[in-house]
Amino acid sequence: MSRKIKLIWDFRGEAAAKTAEHHDIHLKEYLDEEKITLEKTGFEIINEMHAIAFIVVEEKDMISFRDILKPHRGEVYED
């Protein structure tokens, strides 16, 4: 079975949650425009000054998504 990678964008500061939520909208728009179906996108509030937006991709597709979308970091995704 193929591993999945969670590509992550970090946002910090008082507007972090709103920025992460807005970035998630752009990720979904990109997927719609490119007609790509993925398992999961979203955003999480880590604390009042840190939030993330993320997209989960197959490991085999990670490099192309990374090069196009420029995430800040990635990690192995486990549901």
C-alpha positions in Angstrom: 0.0 0.0 0.0 1.2 3.5 -0.9 2.1 5.9 1.8 0.3 9.3 2.0 2.0 12.6 2.6 0.5 15.6 4.3 1.8 18.8 2.7 1.6 21.6 5.2 1.5 25.4 5.1 2.1 27.1 8.5 0.6 30.4 9.4 1.4 32.4 12.5 0.1 35.5 14.3 -3.3 36.8 15.3 -4.7 36.1 11.8 -3.3 32.6 11.5 -6.7 30.8 11.7 -8.4 33.0 9.1 -5.4 32.8 6.8 -5.2 29.0 7.0 -8.9 28.7 6.4 -8.6 31.0 3.4 -5.6 29.1 2.1 -7.7 25.9 2.2 -10.2 27.5 -0.1 -7.4 28.2 -2.6 -6.2 24.6 -2.4 -9.7 23.3 -3.1 -10.1 25.8 -6.0 -6.8 24.5 -7.5 -8.0 20.9 -7.2 -11.3 21.8 -8.9 -9.6 23.7 -11.7 -7.1 20.8 -12.3 -9.9 18.2 -11.9 -7.9 16.4 -9.2 -9.6 14.2 -6.6 -7.7 13.8 -3.4 -8.5 12.2 -0.1 -8.3 15.3 2.1 -7.6 19.0 2.4 -8.3 21.2 5.3 -7.0 23.5 8.0 -6.3 23.0 11.7 -5.9 25.6 14.5 -2.9 24.6 16.6 -3.2 27.4 19.0 -4.3 31.1 19.0 -1.1 32.1 17.2 -0.5 29.1 14.9 -2.7 27.4 12.3 -2.0 25.2 9.3 -3.6 24.4 5.9 -2.9 21.0 4.4 -3.4 18.7 1.5 -2.9 14.9 1.6 -1.4 13.3 -1.5 0.0 9.9 -2.5 3.7 9.6 -2.0 4.3 9.0 -5.7 2.6 12.4 -6.5 4.3 14.4 -3.7 7.1 15.9 -5.7 4.8 17.4 -8.4 2.4 18.8 -5.8 5.4 20.2 -3.8 6.9 21.9 -6.8 3.6 23.5 -7.9 2.1 24.4 -4.5 5.2 25.2 -2.5 4.2 23.9 0.9 6.3 24.8 4.0 6.8 21.2 5.1 5.5 17.7 4.8 5.0 14.6 7.0 3.8 11.1 6.5 0.0 11.0 6.9 -1.7 8.5 9.1 -5.4 8.5 9.5 
